[in-house]
Amino acid sequence: MHYFQYKDEQLHAEEVSIKDIVERVGTPAYIYSHATLERHFKAMDDAFAGTPHTICYSVKANSSLGVLKTFINLGGGVDIVSGGELYRALAAGVDPKKVVYSGVGKRDDEIAYALDSGILLFNVESEQELDRIDMVAGHLGKKAGIALRVNPDVDPETHPYITTGLKKAKFGINIERALEQYARAKTLQNLEIIGVDCHIGSQLTKVSPFVDTIKKLKRLVAGVREMGIDLKYLDLGGGLGIQYNDEVPPLPSEYGKAILEETKDLGLHLLFEPGRNLVGNAGILVAKCLFTKKGDEKDFIIIDAGMNDLARPALYGSFHGVQPVVKDQEGTVVADIVGPICESGDFLVKEREVPNFKQGDFVAFMSAGAYGFTMSSNYNSRPRVPEIMVKGDRYEVIREREKVEDLIKGEHLPSFL
Ligand SMILES: *Cc1c(COP(=O)(O)O)cnc(C)c1O
């Protein structure tokens, strides 16, 4: 069951007409389906039923408080990569004991904030970071739970910009040097070594790279235990892909089955950090067609959303499905769908057959719930767009559209001008 469906030629999110929403809140706007968020979380959670595990949703995929609260209500924790994400997750009511903190560049103040908040563990990505966390924990008189993020040198076969587990990546500690670092961590007084962590990339459409990774991690776990370290957690990161176009990613149940098969005898509590898989297909971006333009070589559909609102096509050449909010177009056209930004990279669709949109039509970009709003910016001094959550026959604005006044908030004209 898909929660973005047509009824009487009008696109709906659950029971609510998208046209009704955007006629009230305007365009562009992100619209999320609560039922889809819940279904995706439960599918992931159910895939590991019967095994001790925690789903630590990766906040960077979509950090709206409403989205965070939806998962927290279902028992979820979070994976954060900054102090700002920790602040959001705490504001949404997360249990600090279900927070894991990843990222290659943690600052002292962020480490201290996380320690004061009582998070479960830090996924440590370098030798120097180990020392730093030990030092900050010492100053605060606390013990920091840690896992080492190891880089297993496995190719996830995804886009190079979202590949993180190869030797040449900036992420994690080379698995061949991980044992040395566990030994070193053991000598540091203010650390409690409780886990092994990895995250190999995003939008994976096969199970095999996850399985290959676990095989390597198992050897490491055995080595760490031989040192007398009492490991409790195995964090397998996120990365499970979704369908944007014609890719066929494994179902969470298939992913779960393969992982449980490999990990069943380890006696470790499993942690997962899914982002895209939970939110990607739970959101759409809706824009309005401002103009259509016949070029010499191709046609353009110019809309009121741009690369600052949805960066993925410009950044990775990503595909987003395009659907009319009201189906009343005549035929199709091969066109670029472009935004108002003064950059040639400002396209959401490149040379694709799409409905023959006319001025004033509302255009929905599908699968925009992950890395959509969170990657948006104010480039070209464009206020960021609102976010709306639909639940059944109700909807609410969960983040207001920014106003032009917001664009200069915190700016000061220097006194010498
Ligand atoms: C981005 C990220 C995730 C989430 O990745 P998805 O592909 O969205 O599931 C999980 N863990 C870490 C460390 C990340 O950086």
The ligand as an ORCA input file, in Angstrom:
! r2SCAN-3c Opt
* xyz 0 1
  C      24.458      9.228      6.693
  C      24.744      8.179      7.696
  C      23.793      7.180      7.976
  C      22.493      7.048      7.225
  O      22.681      6.635      5.914
  P      21.433      6.218      5.009
  O      22.020      5.799      3.733
  O      20.560      7.406      4.885
  O      20.737      5.089      5.712
  C      24.084      6.280      8.979
  N      25.256      6.340      9.674
  C      26.188      7.279      9.418
  C      27.432      7.287     10.201
  C      25.965      8.230      8.422
  O      26.897      9.151      8.173
*
